[in-house]
Amino acid sequence: SVGAGHPRKWMKIVTWNVKGLGLPSRRRRLRQGLSRLKASVVALQETKLGQTDKISLKMIARGHNAWWAE
């Protein structure tokens, strides 16, 4: 429970099926969308993550912690 005088802090969790990050326009849309959403936690779903996509994710996530499972 939240004590008196302590405002509630909400956590926003976003999950997103990115369907490929090979195109610069998709990376740009993802970056803009994540910026707009201001989520606390983001889970990106992708079935085929190539080396280029991993580099793109690192660039998109700069300034934040980022992990992925293979």
Secondary structure, 3 states (H helix, E strand, C coil): CCCCCCCCCCCCEEEEECCCCCCHHHHHHHHHHHHHHCCCEEEEECCCCCHHHHHHHHHHCCCCCCCCCC
